[in-house]
C-alpha cells in the first residue's frame, strides 16, 4: 500500500499501486499550482485509490478553459493549502507525487509541455521531453485502436 498526506496531515489517502504515467509537467498552470519549476504527477487507477481521512476538507478550484475542455482543476487541503488528489476525479487521475509518504516504486518517465520551461530551471536529466504537439502525437500513437480497425 502506498500512502500520502497533505502538509498538516488532515488529508490522508492510499492506493494499491502506481500505474503511471509519472510525468513532470512544465506548463504555466502546473508550475503555479506546485509553486515550483514543474508539477510531478503520478497516474493512479481510480479503483485502487481511497481517501482515509480529510476528504471533506479538500477545496477545488476550476480554472477557465484555455483551448478545449476539460478545464484545469486544482485540489488542495483547505487547512494547509497542500496540493492533494482531486476528490472527484474525471477519467484521468493523478496524485501529486510530492504528497507521497511512501515510495511508489516508479520513477518519473518524461517531461511534458517543455515549451513552457522557465529559463531559470533547465532540465538536467535524460528523460524524454515533449512539447504540446509532440505529446499529443505520442499519446495518440499509444492509444489502443478500436476493435475492427485495421
C-alpha positions, -999 to +999 in steps of 0.1 A: +000+000+000+013+035-009+002+062+014+002+100+011-009+131+030-011+169+030+013+191+050-009+192+081-018+156+079-056+161+078-060+147+043-047+112+040-050+087+012-037+054-001-036+033-032-025-002-042+000+006-069+012+033-092+000+028-128+017+057-145+025+078-163+048+097-139+051+130-157+069+162-148+047+189-163+062+224-170+030+242-182+023+275-166-007+263-146+011+233-132+040+255-122+017+279-104-002+250-086+031+234-074+050+267-068+079+250-085+095+245-119+072+216-126+044+195-112+052+159-106+020+139-112+017+101-108-011+082-126-032+060-103-062+039-111-094+053-095-105+019-083-071+014-065-073+048-046-091+059-015-091+087+010-086+075+046-093+109+062-099+146+055-117+143+022-143+168+034-116+195+039-105+194+003-112+225-018-111+225-056-105+254-080-115+250-116-096+275-138-111+288-171-108+267-202-079+279-223-082+259-255-106+230-251-123+210-223-117+197-198-110+227-176-078+227-154-088+217-119-066+221-088-074+205-054-058+214-021-062+209+016-085+237+029-064+238+061-028+239+050-031+245+012-011+215+001-020+201-033-039+168-029-056+144-052-089+155-068-117+142-046-139+137-077-115+127-105-125+126-141-112+099-164-075+109-159-064+107-123-030+120-110-017+121-075+007+149-066+039+129-061+052+154-035+024+143-012+035+107-011+047+094+022+058+060+007+080+052-023+056+045-052+082+021-067+084+040-100+104+070-113+093+099-135+092+088-171+091+121-190+089+159-190+059+174-207+050+208-221+086+218-221+079+248-243+068+265-210+101+256-192+113+286-172+148+298-181+159+295-145+153+258-144+169+239-172+163+201-175+194+182-164+183+146-168+179+122-197+142+117-195+122+122-228+110+157-234+077+166-251+062+199-261+025+201-266+022+189-302+047+161-298+029+149-266-005+148-283+010+128-312+028+105-288-004+099-268-025+094-300+000+068-313-002+049-280-040+047-278-054+013-284-072+011-317-109+003-316-119-033-323-125-037-360-100-011-372-071-022-393 
